[in-house]
C-alpha cells in the first residue's frame, strides 16, 4: 500500500504542487501570511527544478 501511494505521488508531484499553488493563488491574490507567500514561491521554484531535471534526463536518454 505504501509503495502504491509513493508511486502515485512521485508520478504526479508536479500536478499536486501546481494545484496547491493555484489554491494559494485563488485567495484574492493577496497572501494571508508570509508563510503562504513563501510556500507559493517555493512551489514555483520546485516545479521549475523538476521540469529542468526531466529535460536533462530526456536529453541524456535516462
Secondary structure as a PSIPRED ss2 file (coil, helix, strand):
# PSIPRED VFORMAT (PSIPRED V4.0)

   1 X C   1.000  0.000  0.000
   2 X H   0.000  1.000  0.000
   3 X H   0.000  1.000  0.000
   4 X H   0.000  1.000  0.000
   5 X H   0.000  1.000  0.000
   6 X H   0.000  1.000  0.000
   7 X H   0.000  1.000  0.000
   8 X H   0.000  1.000  0.000
   9 X H   0.000  1.000  0.000
  10 X H   0.000  1.000  0.000
  11 X H   0.000  1.000  0.000
  12 X C   1.000  0.000  0.000
  13 X H   0.000  1.000  0.000
  14 X H   0.000  1.000  0.000
  15 X H   0.000  1.000  0.000
  16 X H   0.000  1.000  0.000
  17 X H   0.000  1.000  0.000
  18 X H   0.000  1.000  0.000
  19 X H   0.000  1.000  0.000
  20 X H   0.000  1.000  0.000
  21 X H   0.000  1.000  0.000
  22 X H   0.000  1.000  0.000
  23 X H   0.000  1.000  0.000
  24 X H   0.000  1.000  0.000
  25 X H   0.000  1.000  0.000
  26 X C   1.000  0.000  0.000
  27 X C   1.000  0.000  0.000
  28 X C   1.000  0.000  0.000
  29 X C   1.000  0.000  0.000
  30 X C   1.000  0.000  0.000
  31 X C   1.000  0.000  0.000
  32 X C   1.000  0.000  0.000
  33 X C   1.000  0.000  0.000
  34 X H   0.000  1.000  0.000
  35 X H   0.000  1.000  0.000
  36 X H   0.000  1.000  0.000
  37 X H   0.000  1.000  0.000
  38 X H   0.000  1.000  0.000
  39 X H   0.000  1.000  0.000
  40 X H   0.000  1.000  0.000
  41 X H   0.000  1.000  0.000
  42 X H   0.000  1.000  0.000
  43 X H   0.000  1.000  0.000
  44 X H   0.000  1.000  0.000
  45 X H   0.000  1.000  0.000
  46 X H   0.000  1.000  0.000
  47 X H   0.000  1.000  0.000
  48 X H   0.000  1.000  0.000
  49 X H   0.000  1.000  0.000
  50 X H   0.000  1.000  0.000
  51 X H   0.000  1.000  0.000
  52 X H   0.000  1.000  0.000
  53 X H   0.000  1.000  0.000
  54 X H   0.000  1.000  0.000
  55 X H   0.000  1.000  0.000
  56 X H   0.000  1.000  0.000
  57 X H   0.000  1.000  0.000
  58 X H   0.000  1.000  0.000
  59 X H   0.000  1.000  0.000
  60 X H   0.000  1.000  0.000
  61 X C   1.000  0.000  0.000
  62 X C   1.000  0.000  0.000
